[in-house]
Amino acid sequence: MKIGFYGHSTSCWAEFPIYNQNSFIDKVIEHYNATLINKGVPQGSEERILFDLKKTKNLDIAIVFHSIPKFVYLPTCSRDVAITDIDRFKAFYLWRESNSNSTELAKAKQEYFSYGGIKESFEDIETFLQTFSLYKEYLYHPDLQLNRYNGAMLQIDQYLLAKRIPVLHVALEKRVPSWFTFSSGKNCPHIQELADKHYEIGLPNNVSAEGQQVVANMLIKEIDELVGDAGL
């Protein structure tokens, strides 16, 4: 069985233990003696989910942790970013003012340049911050971003339906348009709610050690039902 996980940071950690702790993804893969063929990324956008999903070959089951509209897809990097972070670092002023806040700039470097390929793509932090500040000023509108998010969600659903790929959607109800219902698989918002209930900073997916097993158990329960319904 080949299983792909897609989405944001909740689904980004697998295949390497930390503090002798495995992720819930690893626990699910081990339970089924399956092969993991995709995992999410930090701040993974809905557009990245669609992009990665369509690139995945021989997928038996998809677990999709649907994203948040504020996350922006970076196709040349192995993570995405939240457009709201640019305000947090006061990016528009960092490279313009001679007395720019070096502490905030150092925080930005630590968060964005330590992993994810952003450093390799943008070369220096000023270019990265300037790019996103200009993007937000001239090319961004929250309604436009929401339209892109909803459009990607619909395409994900229709792609999985057309390909007849069994899927568990993990999308909080507030993230799903009121006029939309998934046609493929089953939506399991309670899985994200469990992860949020066991939120703890320290492990890459921000789920506590106890929560890893709790989320894994719920995923296994839902996958068993999904596999039975699909006749796999």
N, C-alpha and C positions, 0 to 999 in steps of 0.2 A: 504494500500500500504506500502511495506517495501523497504526502500531505503538505499543503502550502499554507503558511500563515501570512497575512497581509495586514498592513495598517501602521499605526503610530507606535509610540514607545512601549505601550503595554505588550505588544507582540514583537518587540525588537530583540529580545535576549534569548539565545539558545546556543548550545554546543560547547560552552565553556563554563565550568563550575566557578563560583565565587564563594569564598568562605565555606567550602565543602557543601555548597547549596546549588542545586540544579533548578532551572527555570520550569515553569509549568509546561512550556512547550516541550522541553526535554522529557518530562514525565509522561506526557501524552504520546510522544514518539516511541518511548521505551515500552509503554503499555501495549501498543499495537505492533511492536517490532517493525515500525514503519520507517520510511525515508523522508527526511525533511528537505523540501526542494525550494522553499522560500520562507523568509521571515520579514517582519516589518522593520521600519527604521525610526529613529528619533524624530518626533514631530512629523511623521509621515503624512503626506497629503492624500486626499481622495484621488487626485489625478495620478499620483504615483501608484496607488493600488491598482487602478485600471491599467496603467502602463506595464507594471510588473506581471499582472495577471495574464495579460495577452501574450507576454513573452514566455510564460511557463509552459513547458511541454509535459505531456503524459501525467497530468494532474488528476488524482483520484478523488481527493476531498479538499475543498477550500475553506479556510476559517478566516473570515474577513472582519477585522476590527475597524469599522468605518471611522473616518477621521473627523476633524473639526474644520469648519470653513476658513478659519484664519491661517491655516497652514498653507504655505506656498511651495510649489514643486520646484526643486532644483535638479534638472535632468543630468547635469554633469557631476553631481555629488551623490554620496551615499547616505544622505539625510536631507530633511527639509527644514524650513524655518517658519516661525510665526511672524506675521507682518507686524504684530503688536510689539514684538521685541525691539524693533527699531526705535520706537518711542522710548522704551525703557532705557536704552543706552544713549538717548539724545544724539542719535547718529548724525543728524543733519549738521550739527555744530562741531563734532569731534575733530574733523580735519580742517575746518575753516578758522577756528579761533585759536590764537596763539596761546591763550590761557585755558585750552580745552581740559576737561576733567580726565587726567591720566588714570585715575583709579577706575573710572567707568570704562575707559578704553582697555585697561588690563582685564577687566571682567569680560568684556566682549571677546578679547583674544582667547581667554581661557575657555569660554563656552563654545565658541565657534571654530577656533583654529586648532583644537586639540584632537579632533577626530572628524570623520565624515567627509573628508576630501574637499572641504571648503577652502582650506589654505592652498591646496594644489590648484584649484580652479581660479581663485581670485588673487592669489599671490601675496596680497597684503591686506590687513584689516581695514585700512582706509578705503580701498577700492570696493571691498565687500559692503561696507556700511554706506558708502556713497551710492553704490548701485541700487541698494534697496530704498534708500531715502528718495532718490529720483523716481524709482518705480512707484513708490507710494504717493509721491506728489503729483505725478503726471499720468500714470497708467492704472491706478488702483481706484476702485470704488467698492464699498462693502456689498452693494446689491449685485454688482458684476461678479465679485468673488463668490457670492452665494449661488448665483446662476451656474457658475463653473462647477461648484461643489455638487449641486443637485444634478447637473448634467452628467458628471462622472459617476455618481451613484446609480443613476438610471442605466447608464451603459454597462456598469459592472453587473447589475442585476440581469439585464437582457443578454449579455455575453455568456454568463454562466447558464442561463436558461437555454440558450441556443446550443451551447456545447454539451448540455446535459451533465454538467459537473455538479455533484452534490455539494451543498454549501451551508455553512452556518454563518449567518450574518450576526455581527455583534454591533448593534447600533442603538444608542439611547433614543428613546422616543422623541425627545426634543430636537434631535439631529435629523429626523426623518420628516420630509414635507408632509403636511396634513393631507395632501391630495394624492399621496403615493403609498403603495403597498408592494412589498417585495413579491415577485412572481417566482423566484428561484429559492429553494431551500426554506429555511426558517430563521426568523429574527429572534435572537436570544439576548435582549438587553440586560438580563439579570447577570450575565457573565461579566460584563463591564461593571455593573453595580457591585459585584463581589470583589473585583479587582480594586475598585475605588474604596470599598469598605476596609480592605486590608492594605490601603496605601501606606507606604513607608519609604522614605528616602534611604538609599544605601545600595540597593541592587538595581541593575540597569533598567528594569521594567517598573520600578517604583512600587513593587508589591512585596509585602513582608515574606519572610521565610515560611511562616504558617500559611499565608495566603497562596503561595505557590501550589501547595497541595490541594487547598480548597478549590481554587480555580481549575486545576487539572482534573479533579474529581467531577466537577460539573461539566467540563468539556467532554470528558469520557462518556458521561451519561448521555449527553446530547448527541455525540457522534454515534454511539451505539444505536440510538433511535433513528438517526439519519441513515446509517448503513442498512438497518433493517428495512426502512421504508424504501430505500433505493434498490434493495435486493442485491447488495454487494457481498 
